[in-house]
Amino acid sequence: MTGVTPTGTIPRRRGTADLDQQPWTRCRSCPALLYRKRLRRNLDVCPECGDHRRLDAPERIAQLVDQDTFRQLPGPATQVDPIGFVDSMPYPQRLAAARAETGLAEAVLCGTATLGGYGLVLAVMDFRFLGGSLGSVTGELITRAAEHALTNRLPLLLVTASGGARMQEGVLALMQMATISQAIAALREAGLLTVSLVTDPTYGGVAASFATCTDIVLAETGSRLGFAGPRVIRETIRQTLPADFQTTDFLLRHGQVDMVVERRALRARLRWLLAAAAPALGRPARTASTPDRATGALPPPNGLSGAAAGPAAGARRGDTGPDDWTDAWRIVRSARHTGRPTTLDYLATAFDGFVELHGDRLGVDCAAVVAGLARLGDRYVAVVGHQKGHQPRELRARNFGMASPAGYRKAMRVMRLAARLGLPVVTLIDTPGAYPGVEAEQQGQAAAIAESILAMTGLPIPVVAVIIGEGGSGGALALAVADRVLMLRNAVYSVISPEGCAAILWHDRAAVPQAADALRLTAPDLLRLGVADEIVAEPTGGAHRDPAGAARLLRRALLENLAPLLEVPAAELVRRRRRRFRRYGAAASVLPSEAGPE
């Protein structure tokens, strides 16, 4: 089998030397005449227009992995012609011609390597080989690569470039979609990261299987991805297609990929993801005392524990002045201040790095919810939060922080990824409520919120929720089923807005301040009720007066609250979380022996 030698040498494609002797080449997308060596130094990206020229598998590997670390995995040497297919020439002759032209045995090159020092298994498709089509041997090679990753507990990177399943092998080529997908499922079940890098073009059976069923889907700038190609769509159903159909902009806008990355940034982005999925750099020593035997709860870092704190909770209410906590309406207005730091602001200041993951994979990327992987101190976490914005244009673009069903589906996708990788989850909540529009109802808003609440009750990882502004009704609770619930001093959390409450019960807009006070929605109120575990102080005058100071206070609170949770076994975390929510309401006044099974 031709390919990479045991020393890690990546084979040159046939004809490369002749091409490199040509000093100039013309860009396919603009009139620029380019010096070939300059183009190579720029990773085969046109320096004039940014067009990303297609790379073959050896070139792609050379650009991505650490030098001299690639080792090719052994593969089957059999030649498959299951149905004796003949068009203008017999299928075996086509295979022989492709092998002679590319120097590869099949349409994929699989092996192990390191990237930024992190080990991985990768399978890189080559479009030159029969259009990168997925045949039985191609599928076997990719499946074996996935199985090697599982055996050796390594992440898997799939780089796709394909026209789809190989027609010359009939339905057996189609079966490879399921064969590879189930190998990826085994990696996911084992908590091993799977990443696909979609390159141009990726269509058909590859797009409808392993290119899009990995944990994270990246698309290289300029790529196209789709189930059916534009020509097939035009010729079968005669549909007029939009100008940007199946482009990276189209894919990102419709929630099909996590991110679009320029070639020059791919290696750094992949290294970041590999680092996030690697074992933690070291857990901080456990600082909390042993769990309370009666409740199973860990005492919070500040020594308070919500309703159980009794007088201490009341004392905390007066921290910023005896009159402040009673002025509920003033606090509501402060929570809504457009200058307050948003989720993205805190990600840029309270955390040490963030990679956003987009989309719900079902057609939408809700801008009102931000989700991704972040670094906090010496460990990685998943972060999900509502995003409002500051200026009118951004507020409208983010729908004022009111999430659609797609936003909650995106949040669940990232939280489930965190669970597979063993990463804690931090949620930052700031929403007037879930979006109540007709389109949201058509897409199942109530079911999406219900599913998010249900999913969070069973996450086998630490979850810390922080109300950073408004905590509006079920739209907030959908991200707040947590082990620890923190509230910023000027945040609010309520079953309904004061305006809605005044309209329904007082029938008078003038009663809004009275409704705000009656709802008991401030941080001290929620601490006293046992819904919040801790109040995070804000700089004098509110977080909007000193965003950097607010970020420092939030960071400290997150580190303090995560530390003890990291030492709790997964099953115990789930048990305590469920017990926590079981205690609310009427059940709180019932003796444990009368409350029924937990």
N, C-alpha and C positions, 0 to 999 in steps of 0.2 A: 504493500500500500504506500503510495507516495504521500509526501507531507512533511511534517516536522520531524527531524531526527531526534534521537534521545538526548542530544546535547542542547536541544531547545532552539535550533536554527529554524527560522520561519522561511518556507520556500518562497522564492521569487516567482511571480506569475510568468507564464510563457510570454515572451515578447516584451517584457518590461525593460530589458537592457536596450533594445532597439528604440523604444519610445523615449527613454531617458536621454538617448543621444540626440533627439530632436530638441533643440534649445528653446523653441517657442511653441506655444499652443494657444488656441483661441477658446475663450470661455463660451460655454453653451448657452448662457443666459444673458450675456451682454456683449458688446462689440470689442471688449478688451482683448488685446494681444498680450499674453502673459509669458514671462520668462519662467521656464519649467522649474528651475531650481528654486525660484522665489515661491512658486506655487506649492512645491513640496514642503518648503520651510513653513508655509502657512497651512500645513495639514490638508492640502488639496482643497482649500477654500479660496474662491476668487477674492483677492484683496480689493477689488473694485466694487463688486455688487453683492458679495457674500454668498454666492452660489456654492453649495456643498457638493462637490463632485463625488460620484459613487466610489466606494472603496471595495476592493476585493477582500477576502477573509484574511490573508496574510498581512495586508496593509493595515487592516482594522486592528488585528491583534498587536502588531508592532506599535501602533499609536496608543493603545490602552494599557497594556500590562508593563510591569517592570522589566527592564532589559534582561535578556537571557534567562528568564524564569519560565517561559512557556514549555510545557512538556505535553506532547500529543498523546491522547489516550488510544489504546489499540481498538481496532474496529473490525467488523466482519469483512472478509475478502471475497465473499460470494457475490455473484452477479445475478440480479433478480430480473426475470422477465416472465411474470406470472401468467400473463394472458396472451403471450405471443403477439404483441401489438405491432402493427405495421401501418405507417401512413405513407409518406414519400420515401421512407427508408425504414428498415427494421429497427426496433428499439435498441437492441444491443449495439448497432452501429452508431446510433446517436450517443449512447453512453461512451463508447470508445472515442468519438470525436470530442466530446466534452472533456474527457480526461486528458486527451492530447493537448487541447487548447489551454486548459487551466493548470495542469500539473497536479490536480486534486483527484482523489478517488471518488468523491461524492460532493454534494452541494453544501456540505457543512464541515467545518474544521473544529474538532473538540479537543480540549486538553485542560491541564491545570496550570496555574500561574500565581503570581502575587501581583497585587495592584496597590501601590502605596504601602507595601509591606504586609498587606492582608491577603491570606490565601483564598482562592476561589476556584471553581470549575466554570469553564465557559464553553459555549457552543456558538460558533460564528458562521452564519450562512453566507454563501457566495452566489450572487445573482448571475454571474457569468456561467455557472454550471446549470444548463437547462432552465434558466430563469429562476434559479434558487428553489426549484419545485421540490415538494415534499414527497419522496418516495419511501419504499419500505426500508432501504438501507439508511437513508437520511434519518428516518424516524428511529431506527435501531440505534444509530450513533448518538442521537440526542437523548434517547431514553437511557442508554448506558452512562452518558455523562451525568444525568440526573441521579442515577443509582450510585455512581461513584461519589457524588456530592453527599448523598444520604449516608453511605457507609463511612465516609471520612468526616462527616459533620462540617461540611463546607458550604458557603453560599453558592448559588448558581446564577450565572449571567448568561442570558440568551440574546444574541444579536441577530435580528431578523432582517432578511431581504429576500422576498419570495413572491412569485406570482400565484402561489397556492399549491394544492395537491397535484401530484404528477398524473396527468391523464393516461399516460402510457401504461400505468400499473393498475388502472381500474379502481375498484372499490377497496382493494387492499391499501392503496395510498390513502384513501379516506380514513381508514381505520387508524392510521398513525396519529390523527388528531386526538383520538381517545387514549391511545397508548402513551403518548407524551404527557397529556393532561393528567392522567392518573399518577404518573411519576412525579409531576409537580405537586399533586395533592399530597403525596407521601412526604415530600419535603416540608410542605406547610404544616402538616400534622406533627412533624418532628421539631417545629419551631426554627427551621432554617430559612434564611432569607432567599427569596427568588426575585430576580429583577430581569425585565426584558427591555432591551434597547431597540426601539423600532427605527429602522433606517429605510431609505427609499429604494424600491417600493416594497410594501408589505400588504399582501392581499389574500383573499380566498381562505383556504383551510388553515393556513398559518395564522392569519389575522383572527380567525374564529376559534383559535385554540391557544397554543402556548404563548403567542405574542401578547395576549391580553388577559391571561388568567394568572399571571404572577402577582406577587405582593405589590410590586411597584412597577409601573410602566413609564419609561422615559421615551421621548421621541426626539431624534436628532433634528435640528432645524432643517427645513426643506423636505422632510419626509412626507410620504403619503401612506395612509392606512385605510383599509376598508374591506368589507366582505366581498362586494362585487365591484369591479373596476368601472370607471365611467363609460367605457365603450360598451360593456355588457349591459349596463343600465339603459343607455340610449337605444341600443338595438333590440332589447327585449320588451321593455315597458314604455319606451318612447318618452321618458321623462326629461324635462329641462333641468339642468343642474346649476347650482350657484357657482359663481366664479371661483370661490375658495373651497369648493367641495373636496373633502378628504385631506385637506392640507393640515399642517400642524396647528395653524390658527383655528381652523374648524374643529379639530379634535379637542383642543384645549377648551374652547368655548362650550363644547357639548359634553364635557366631562369624561372623555374617553381615555385621556392620558393624565398622568400625575404632573408632568412638567415637560416643557420643550427646552432643550439644551443645545447651545452651539457646540460645534465639535471641539473647539479649543477648551471648553469648560467641562467636557464629558468626564475626563479622567478624575478631575478634582471632585466632581459631584458624586461619581461612583465611589471614590475613596471615602467620602463623608458617609455615604449610606452603609458601606461595609463596616466602618468604624462604629456606627450606631447599632449595628446588628451583632458586633463582636461582644464577647463577655465584658461585663462592667470593669472599669479600670480599678475598682476597689471600693468596697462598701464602707461607709463610715461606721465607726463603732456604735453599737446600740447605746443610746443615752437615756432612753425612757426606762422607767421602772417596770416591774412585772405587771401583767394585766390584772385588772380588778377581778377577783374570783366570782363576784356576783354577776357582773355585767359582761365580762370578757373584754372590756374596753381598755385601751391604753390611755393613761392620763395625758392630756395635751401638754405641749412644751411650756405653756404659761401657767400651768397648774389649775386651769379652769376646765370644766367639762359640761358646759351648757347648763341645762336645767338642774343637773345634780350639784352645780356649784353653789346654789343658794345665794347667800348674801354676797359672795364674791362676785357673782355675775352682776348684781345690782351695783356693786362698787365700781365695776368696770364701766358702767354706763356714764359715770360722771367724769371719765378721764379727760374729756376736752371741754369741761365746763358744765355746770348743773343745768343750764337752760338749753344746751345744744340738743340733747337727746330728746327733749320733749317737742322740739320744733320739727315735727315729721315732714311737713310740707317744704320747709327750707331744705331738708336733706334730700327729698325727692328731686327738687330743682337742681341741687348740687350733683346728684347722681346722673342727671340728664345733661349736664353742662357739656357743650360741644368741645371744650378744651380739655376734658378729662382724657388721660391716656387710654388708648384702645388696646385691643389684643395685639395688633401688629406693633404698636409702640412698645408694649412690655416685652414682646419677643425680641425687639431690637436692643433693649436696655437691661432687662432683668435676666435674660438668658445669654448664653455664650455662643449662639449660632442657631440657625433655623433653616430647614429645607421644607418648603410648602409642598403638600400633595393635593392635587386638584381632582375634582370630579366624583360623581357617584357611580360611574360606569354605565349608567342607564340613559344618558343623554343630556345631563345638566351639570353645570358647575355653579353651585349657589355661592354668590359672592358675600352673602351675609354670614357665612361660617368659614373660618380659616382653620386648616388642620395640617399637621405635618409632624416631623421629628425635630427635636431641639436638644441642645446640650445645656445642662444646668450643673455647674460645678464640674465634678469628675464623672458624671454619668449622663446617659442619654435618656430622654423621656419623649413620650408623645404628647403633643399639645393640641387641644381643640378649643376654639373660642368663637364667640360672636364678634363681628366686626362692624362698627357703625361708621366711623370716619369723623372728620372735623368740618370740612367745607361742604356747602350745599351739593356740589356735583358728586363728591365722594359719598355723601350720605345717601343720595338717590341711587348711585350705582350699587351701593351695599344694601339697599332696601331698608335703611335705618336700623340695620341689625336684626331685622325680622326674617328668620330663616324659612325657606320653603322645605317641602319634604326632601328634596335633593340635598339640602344642607344637613339634615339629620342623617340621611343615608351615607353621606360623605363622612360625617363624624363617626358613625358606627364602623365604617370600613377601616378608618385609621385606628380606632380603639381596638378592633379585633386584630389588626396587624400588630399592635403593641402587645396584645395578649400572647400572640404566637411567638413574638420575639422576647417576651419577658420584660418589657419596658413599662415603667410606671406611666400613668396618665395624669396630666394636669389639664383641667378645664377652666377657662376664663369666661365668665358669664356676664353679658351686658346686652340685654334685649328688652324692648317693651313687651315682647311676646312673639309667638310664632306668627308668620304671615297668614292673615285670614281671608285672602282673596279667592275668587272663583277658581283660578287655575290651581292654587294650592289644594283646594278641596277636591278637585278632579284628580289630582295626583296622590290623594290619600294622606292629607296632613295629619289627621288624628291617628291613623295607623302608624305613620312614621314616628311620631312622638312616642306612642305606646311601645313601639319596637325598640326605640333608643333606651327608654326607661328599663324595659325588660332585659336588654342586652347588658346594661351597666350593672344590674343586680348580680350578674353572674361572672363578671370579669375577674379572672384569677390573678390580678395584679393590683398594686396599690393605686388608688384613685384619690386625688385631692382636687376639690372644686373651689374656685374663688369667685365670689360675686364682686366684680370690679366696678359695676355701675348699677344698671337696672337689672333686677331679677324678675322678669315678668311672667308669672303664671307657668303653665305647662311647657311653654317654649324655653323657660329657664330650667325647670326641673329635668327636662330631657337630657341636660348635660350636668346635672348636679346630684345624681345618685352615687354618692362618694363615701369613702371611708372618713374623710375629714372635709368639712365645709367651712371655709373661711369667708369673711366679709370685710371689705374695706370699710373704714369708719363712716364714710358718707355714701355707702351703697344701700340699696333697698331690695327687698325680696317679698313678693306678695302674690296672692291668689288672683288679684285683679288690679288694674290701675286705679288711683284715687278718682280720676275723672269718670271711669266706668262705674265705680261703686256709687259715687254721688248721683250719677244719672239714674241708676236703677233704684236706689233706696231713698235718696233725698229728692230726686227730681229737680235738682237745683245745682247749677254750676258753682254757685257761691259756696256750696257745702264741700267743695273739693278739699280744702285744708282740714276740715273736720273729718272727712273720710280718711284722709291720709293718717291722721292721728289714731282713728278708730281701728284701722287695719293692722296696727302694730307691725309695721314693715321695716323699721330701722334695724341696724346691726345690733344695738343693745337689746331691742325687743326679741330678735331672733335668737340671740345668745341666751336670754332668759327662758325662752320657750324650748331650748335644747335643739333647735334646728341648725344653728351655727355653733361651731366649736371654738372659734376664736375671732376676735376683731383685729384686723390689721390696721395699725395707725396710719394716718395720712399726714403729710406736711401741713403746717399751719395754713388755714384758709382753703384746704382741699388739694387733692391730687393735681388738679389743673394749674395750681399756683407753682408747683415744683415737680414736674413729671419725673425728673431724674431722682429726686428724693423719694418719690412714691415707688419708683422701680427698685430702689435699694431696699426699702421696707418690705416690698412684696417678695423679692428674692430671698431675703432672710427668713421670712415666714414659710416659704415653700421648702427651703432646705431643712428647717427645723421640723416641719410636719411630715416630710417624706422619710426622714431618717429612721424613726421607729417603725414605720410601716414596712420598710424594706426587709426587716427581720422576721416578719410574720409569715408563716406558711400560707400558700395559696388557699387551701380549703378553709383555713381559719379566717382569712380576710373576708371571704365570701360569707361565712357564717356570721361574723360580726356585722358586716354591712347589712345583711338581711335582718338581723336582730335590731340593729339601729332603727330601721324604718318600721319595724313591727311595733316599736314602743310608742309611736306617735298617737295622738288623739286619745280616744276613750280607753284604749288598751293601757295607756300609761298609768291609769289609776287602778288597774286590776292587779291583784297579787299574781306573781309569776305562776303559782300553781293553778290559777283560774284562767290564765290567759291562753291556755291551749298550747299545743306543740309549736316550737319555733320553726 
